[in-house]
Amino acid sequence: MRKKPLRRPVKKPRLKRQRMMQQKKRLVSAGLTEEQLVHMNTKEIRAAIRETAA
């Protein structure tokens, strides 16, 4: 069917912000400080979640 790619949902910026906030809260509960998180980009945050198993 041709309409399959057209019906794919679009990623929303609001949901991305929510995911990042959830990940940051998980890292804070795992022991990182807010000051450390300020200097981290999204790749580093994802890597830290994998390393700490948060």
C-alpha angles and dihedrals in degrees: 000000000000099000096064097095091044092058096053111119117248120236111247125218091223092059090048091054090049091051091050092050091050091049092049091051090051091052092048090053088049091058109271118128127235089244091059092049093053090064096045125094125213095269092053092047092053091047091050091052090053093047096047094038087226 
